[in-house]
Amino acid sequence: MRCNNSSHTPMPQRALTARKRSSCPMRIVRRSSILTTGLLALLLGGGGAVVGHEATPVGPALGLLPAIVVLAVGLRRPWRRWRVAQADLVPEHGRWLRDRVPLYQKLDAAGRARFGRDVQFVLDEYSFEGVQGVTVTDALRLSVAAGIATLLHGRPAWELPGSRSVLFYPDRFDETYHGNITARYDGMAHQQGPVILTVAAVRRSWEHPGDGNNVVLHELAHLFDFDNEGADGVPSLVDPGSVPDWQALVREEMRRIRQGRSLLRPYGAEAPSEFFAVAVEHFFEQPAPMARQHGELFRALVSFFRIDPRTGTTGDAAVGAEMQPDPT
């Protein structure tokens, strides 16, 4: 949920590591998915062939029907992604990304191509709906797509958790999703429901790249934090072995915010879940100051997202370089 509202003593290094997953751009297709689809088609097709041979005049050809259905359903998304990936990024979209997205500005040609491809996947696969008279524009869609591509760029085998639905409200809303004099929410994320964002906050998110204030990144970050008991400030993809160290680091950093000794906005001290979302905003929009003032927190987020937003370096190279001096 997004509400509008110095020296540092060295500490032992602690890591925020994610559960191991296959790595290799939001992927067009996963090898495991192909294997599962093929195996299921083979089993059902084989079963249908046996039944057809024994009990129908069609014979073993009966097995073709379930096999074809399984393959059609299982390969529909990879086929669609492959088709989307063949199209070039719309020039206007590329200019929008270059002007407004700090991470995109750091990437080399190959990185920008992959980032742009992921943006196209989001634009194709997510639903965007305006509420209370809001007209959904390309800029609003791009704002969300850029946020998703940013969070996943260092983890191309991941998909963003949650539903693929985004609602745009005209102005701030309250807990009942109504606007009134006491409304204070610029955004809200739900574990199974849509991400809700206000038009004004979305526009502000990318108007001043590098200001560390981005409601899109904030709400999308919450999606990593949901588990069976709701948001608790521990991303659901974190390796259980690193959870105690992460929680200890969060407590220390929240204390620094309350004492006025932190780069992070005061809202980060509201709760561990809000701390994580605020930290993600600063990590991607103000990586150099964060690395200088909150070195341990910065290294933990580099380890989790497997990207150094200062340089656009990803994977093992980013994690291995996190102890190096600030490149700026």
Secondary structure, 3 states (H helix, E strand, C coil): CEECCCCCCCCCCCCCCECCCCCCCCCCCCHHHHHHHHHHHHHHHHHHHHHHHHHCCCHHHHHHHHHHHHHHHHHHHHHHHHHHHHCCCCHHHHHHHHHHCHHHHHCCHHHHHHHHHHHHHHHHHCEEEECCCCCCCHHHHHHHHHHHHHHHCCCCCCCCCCCCEEEEECCCECCCCCCCCCCCEEEECCCCCCEEEEHHHHHHHHHCCCCCCCHHHHHHHHHCCCCCCCCCCCCCCECHHHHHHHHHHHHHHHHHHHCCCCCCCHHHHCCHHHHHHHHHHHHHHCHHHHHHHCHHHHHHHHHHHCEECCCCEEHHHHHHCCCCCCCC
